[in-house]
Amino acid sequence: MEKIAINIIDVDGEKYAIDCVLDPALNLMEVVRDAGFPIGNCGGIALCASCHCYIEEERFFNLKSDLEEDMLDQLHDYNDNSRLICQIPLSEKLNGITITLKY
């Protein structure tokens, strides 16, 4: 099975690199949560913003749905590269992505 690499910067600035099996049935939040990070309280339906992250790659900035935008607009630390990573399906395009957690 194909694997992709995900780079994570935790809230304390510590950097992690995880490899995960590419499973299109999963989203990025599920992979990060399963790696031990405390995110995804609503189960991935864009209602709690516990998976709010900053995405370091511009190619993912403008792919937000209206539902995701509405939830992000309520956050005090929202900016252009904010995403709810439960809304990012796992794909090979994510290989090497860097996310900064905001929980």
Order of alpha helices (4+ residues) and beta strands (2+ residues): beta-beta-alpha-beta-alpha-beta-beta
